[in-house]
Amino acid sequence: MRLLVIGAGSTGGYIGGRLALAGRDVTFLVRPGRADKLRQTGLRIVSPRGDASLQPQLVTAGKIDGPYDVVLLTVKGFQLEAAIEDMAPAMGSETIILPVLNGMRHVDILGKRFSPHNLIGCALKVATVLGDDGRIIQLTPMQDIVYGEWDGSTSTRIEKLHEFIGASGFDARISPNIQRDMWEKWILLAAVGGITCLMRGVIGAIEAAPSGAAFASQFVDEVVAIVRAAGTPPTDALVAATRQQVAAKGSPLASSMYRDLQADRPVEVEQIIGDLWRLGQKADIATPLLGAAYAHLSVYQNGLAKSS
């Protein structure tokens, strides 16, 4: 299998780097500036699972020589449209698109631009950041990835994909209900992201504040109610685990969206919070806390746009 990774940032660089180190055929589609940097320094990973470095195979937009077997799409939601145009020459009729994006909006966008047949569902849980020096830093040992066909079948192509990824150090599995996995990931992202960004603190600090635990619990209630009404209902175990995470005493947990906010970087406010809020409005579900988070992050994002 030939894999093209769209981007070599913290997520794409980590996944693609680990796969390349395991001997897989991996190429990164990157911007010229990032390509120059990677040629000089290599792709460097700092991780509790072991540090590593490699000289990656690189290609820039307009230089793709034909279809790949798999396209791993790891960009932020607000970068999707540009990424689609860059990756188009890599797409063949049987190319698999494996999107590691947040929310569910990208499913419709990719299906319309290419074909629903090309698209496989995916949910990734890994915490990585890109350091100022270009190193990819994995914050925790967790690196779970789940993928599956939309109808739950175990196809030949999903088995080949699993063979390609599964023996490369990831905690990987084929899911018989990938839509539920993706909606459950969205619950966790929206809950932790909305709570930490709105309160401007980590989970432990919020739990310790007056009414902090009650606030976090109500925020989870709103998110879960929307998903039960508009998406694939989560398992009771997932809901219980989410409640436990947002109420953990002394927890240093914060969302990647909160880390981006602290660093004055753009955030996926529409994909993680806004789209969910709109689903709640359509379902006539009262979501005052989610709405407050949406307004708060929209003000922040609009301020960034004006200052750029």
C-alpha positions, 0 to 999 in steps of 0.5 A: 500500500502507498499512503499519502499523508496530507500535512506533516503537522502534529497529527499527520506527522506523528501517524505518518512518522510512526508508520514510516518507521515501521517500514510502511510506504508513506509520503507526506504532502506538505507546503514548500516551507515545511518541506524545506524544514523537514529536509534540513532537520528530518521529522522528529518525534518526542514521545513517551513511547520512544523518541524517533527521527527519520528523513520522510518522503515528501511531495508538494502540491502539483508534484503528485505523480498519480493515485495513492492507495490511501490518503490520510487526511489530518488537517484542521477543519478550517483547512479542509477545502484547500487540502481537498484541492491539493490532494485531488491528483492523488485520488483514484477510483479505489483510493481510500480516504481516511479522514482524521478530522473532528465533528461530522461535517467533513463526511458530507464535504468529502463524499460530494467532492469525490465519492462516498465509496472512497470514504472510510470512517475513522476516529483517532485519539492521540494528543500531540503538539508541534513544538516551536522547533518543529518537533512533534511532541506526544503528550500521553502514551494514548494512540487509539485509532478505529476505522470501519466501513459505513455499513459495518461490513468487514471488507477486503479493503478494510482488512488490508488497511488494518494490516497496514496500520495495525502492526505499527504500534497503534492501538488499532481496531476495525469497528462494526459501528464507526458512525457511533465511534465518531459521534462519541469522539465528538461528544468528548471533544465538544464537552472537554473543549467547550468546558475548558475554553469557556472556563479558561482552565484545565479540568481540575481547576474547573472542578475545584471552582465554586459550581464548577463540577455542576457546570461541567455536568450540565455541559455534558448533558447538553452535548449528549442530548443533541447527539441522542437526538441528531446523531448515533446515540452513544453507549452508556459507558461512553457517557459515564466515562465522559462525566468522570473525565470532566469531574476528575479532581486535580486533573490536568486534562485540557482540550487541544482547542484550549491549547490552541486558544492559549497560543493565539492560534485558530480553533475549530469552533465551527466543526467542534462547537458550532455544528453541534449547536446548530443540530441542537437548534434544529432539534429544539434542544435548549443548550445555553452552555453550549451556546455560550461556548460557541459565542465565546469562541466565535468572538475569539476567532473573529478577533484573530481574523481582524488582527491578521 
